[in-house]
């Protein structure tokens, strides 16, 4: 079942089928690469102007507790925007120029300490 968004953001529900179920940055990155610029632009045009309202809405929920289902779906759309922005504002294409598609990027974090 597709989640439902908070009423103030119900117009964004068509984008849930693409972005609302993704669990990781890698999944979002792959979806972006496989999407058309038309689809990415449609999503961007719908949510980017409202991202401040989205984040303000989400800020009313404690960070140490799970989000209610509607807010979790809205959060996932916001995360989807983080992947779409480079394609729209920088690259002008769903993939990364001069890179084969699809591809993934793996990141590892290191805190600077060493273990013996």
C-alpha positions in Angstrom: 0.0 0.0 0.0 1.3 3.5 -0.9 1.6 5.8 2.1 -0.5 8.9 2.3 1.0 12.3 3.0 -0.1 14.9 5.5 -3.1 16.8 4.1 -1.1 20.0 3.4 1.2 18.0 1.0 -1.4 15.7 -0.6 -0.6 17.2 -4.0 2.8 15.5 -3.8 1.3 12.0 -3.5 1.9 11.1 -7.2 5.6 11.1 -6.5 5.3 8.5 -3.7 5.3 5.6 -6.1 8.8 6.6 -7.2 10.4 8.1 -4.1 8.3 7.2 -1.2 9.5 3.6 -0.6 13.3 4.1 -1.0 15.3 3.1 2.0 18.8 4.3 1.1 20.8 6.9 -0.6 22.1 4.3 -3.0 18.5 3.4 -4.0 17.6 7.0 -4.6 20.8 7.5 -6.6 19.9 4.6 -8.9 16.3 5.8 -9.3 17.6 9.2 -10.4 19.9 7.6 -13.0 17.1 5.5 -14.4 14.6 8.4 -14.5 13.9 10.8 -17.4 14.8 14.4 -17.1 11.1 15.2 -17.6 10.1 13.1 -14.6 12.9 14.6 -12.5 11.9 18.1 -13.5 8.3 17.4 -12.6 9.3 16.2 -9.2 11.7 19.0 -8.6 9.2 21.7 -9.7 6.6 20.3 -7.3 8.7 19.9 -4.2 11.7 22.2 -4.4 9.7 25.5 -3.9 8.0 23.8 -0.8 11.0 22.2 0.8 11.1 24.8 3.6 7.5 24.1 4.4 8.2 20.3 4.3 11.1 20.7 6.7 9.2 23.0 9.0 6.4 20.4 9.2 8.8 17.6 9.9 10.6 19.7 12.6 7.5 19.4 14.8 8.2 15.8 15.4 10.8 14.6 17.9 14.0 13.3 16.3 14.4 10.5 18.9 11.1 8.8 17.9 9.9 7.3 14.6 7.9 9.5 12.4 4.3 8.8 11.8 3.7 7.1 8.5 2.5 10.2 6.6 5.5 12.2 7.8 7.9 9.3 7.1 6.6 9.4 3.5 7.1 13.1 3.3 10.6 12.8 4.7 11.4 10.2 2.0 10.2 12.7 -0.7 12.6 15.3 0.8 15.4 12.8 0.6 14.5 12.2 -3.0 14.9 15.8 -3.7 18.5 15.6 -2.5 19.2 13.2 -5.4 17.3 15.2 -8.0 18.8 18.6 -7.3 22.2 17.7 -8.9 20.6 16.4 -12.0 18.5 19.6 -12.4 20.7 22.3 -11.1 24.2 21.0 -12.0 24.5 18.1 -14.4 21.5 18.7 -16.7 21.0 14.9 -17.0 20.0 12.0 -14.7 23.4 10.4 -14.6 26.8 11.8 -14.0 28.5 13.1 -17.2 31.2 10.7 -18.5 30.2 7.9 -16.2 28.5 4.7 -17.2 24.9 4.3 -16.1 23.8 2.8 -13.8 26.6 3.0 -11.3 26.8 3.3 -7.5 29.1 5.3 -5.2 30.1 3.7 -1.9 31.1 5.9 1.0 32.9 4.9 4.2 33.2 7.2 7.2 36.3 7.2 9.4 36.4 9.1 12.6 40.2 9.6 12.5 41.0 7.3 15.3 43.0 4.1 15.0 42.5 0.8 16.6 45.2 -1.5 17.7 
